[in-house]
Amino acid sequence: MLERLTSLGQGQLSAEVQEWVVGALMRDPYHASHVIDVDYHRRLCKALFAAAERSDDGVTDALADEFQKRQCAVQQSRSGWCQKVWTYGVTGPALGHLGTTASDGASGCIALGLSHDMLAGSTGCHEWEAGFWLAEYVLSNLAAFAGKHCVELGCGAGVVGVALARVGAASVLCTDGSPEAVANCDANLRLNGVGAGDNVRTALLRWEDDPAGGPTPDCILGADLLYDPRAVAPLLHAVTWLLQNTASHGGKGERRAPAAALIATVERNPDTLALFEREAERHAFLQARRVAVPRVQAVSWHEFEALEAARPRLLLHELALRAPGGQS
Ligand SMILES: C[S@@+](CC[C@H](N)C(=O)[O-])C[C@H]1O[C@@H](n2cnc3c(N)ncnc32)[C@H](O)[C@@H]1O
C-alpha cells in the first residue's frame, strides 16, 4: 500500500497524498466507525508517518494529528480505556420539511475515549443513552443552539459539548463534579477537533457549589442526571443559581431571551424522577415542564441499538425561572 501511495508522489509521500490518505482512510466516517484492528491502524499510520518524514514536504499537521490519536488509542485500550466512534446523519428524505439537509453538514462522526471499568474514572467516563439523545437533539435543532451561550451540567464524556460546538454555539462550558470526567471530556473535545478556539471549555463544577467565574448561559443542558435522589436538590440549586445569574448579569445590555435548562433522562428510576418533578414543582424560583420528546429526530445516530431501545423511555424537562409573582 505504501509503495502505491509513494508512487503517486514520484517516490515520495507528498503533502497532497498525505491529505488524501487522512481524508479518505482515517477521517472518513465509515472507516472511522469500522476500525477492525486498532494495532494494525497504528502500525500503518506509523509507516506512513516515517515515509512522510523522509519526503520533501515533511509530515502534514493532519497526518501528525492522526498518528498521535492512534498512539493514544492503543495506550488507552491497554489500560482499561477505549476509543469508540459513532456516526450520525440526516434521518431520511421524509424529514426534509424540518429544514435539515445533508448539505447542512448534518452528518459526521464523534469519537469518545471511555473507560471500560464502571468503578474507574467515574460514571461520567461512559456512554449514556440520554447524552447521545441530547446530542442528537442539538444536532437536529441547530437554530435553537447556534450563537447561544451554553453550560452543560454533569457533562460526562462530552458528546453534547461536541454537538454544541458543531452547531455553532457562541460558547460552551462543559462542567462536571468529577475531576476524571472533566479531564476525559477535555481530551475528547480535542479528539474531535474542538477546543478553546471554538470557545468550548471544561470546568470542575459540583452542583453543591456556586460556579466560580459566574457563567451567564442562555441555555443549560444536562443528560442522565436523575438517578440518585441525593443529587436532586443540588441539581436544582445549580440550575437556579445559573438561571438567576443570567437574569441578573447576562447580556450586558443586549436583549436576550430568558434562559432555560433542558434535562434529558432515560426513565429508569421512577422514584428519583418523581422526586425531581415534585421538588421542581414546589420550588420557590423555578417552574418545570415536560417537553414532548420527538421519537424521530432530523439527525440521528447510526446503528446505536442501546439508544433505540431506550427511546420510548426518554424524557425531556425544561426548567425556567418563575415570572416574578407568577404561578407555574
Ligand atoms: C450518568 S452520568 C451522565 C454523563 C453525561 N451527561 C452523559 O449523558 O453521558 C452523570 C454525570 O453527572 C455527574 N454528577 C453527578 N453528581 C454530580 C454533582 N453533585 N455535581 C456535579 N456533577 C455530578 C457525574 O460525575 C457524571 O459525569
The ligand as a Gaussian input file, in Angstrom:
#p B3LYP/6-31G(d) Opt

LIG

0 1
 C      -24.753000       9.182000      34.328000
 S      -23.507000      10.349000      34.093000
 C      -24.082000      11.214000      32.634000
 C      -22.952000      11.896000      31.922000
 C      -23.348000      12.639000      30.656000
 N      -24.277000      13.710000      30.927000
 C      -23.918000      11.687000      29.633000
 O      -25.138000      11.708000      29.421000
 O      -23.141000      10.944000      29.055000
 C      -23.829000      11.562000      35.378000
 C      -22.787000      12.654000      35.457000
 O      -23.174000      13.601000      36.452000
 C      -22.045000      13.919000      37.246000
 N      -22.516000      14.279000      38.599000
 C      -23.212000      13.505000      39.462000
 N      -23.440000      14.163000      40.606000
 C      -22.868000      15.392000      40.474000
 C      -22.759000      16.547000      41.313000
 N      -23.286000      16.560000      42.551000
 N      -22.127000      17.623000      40.833000
 C      -21.605000      17.624000      39.593000
 N      -21.653000      16.556000      38.742000
 C      -22.274000      15.456000      39.182000
 C      -21.212000      12.640000      37.255000
 O      -19.848000      12.892000      37.549000
 C      -21.426000      12.146000      35.830000
 O      -20.466000      12.654000      34.944000

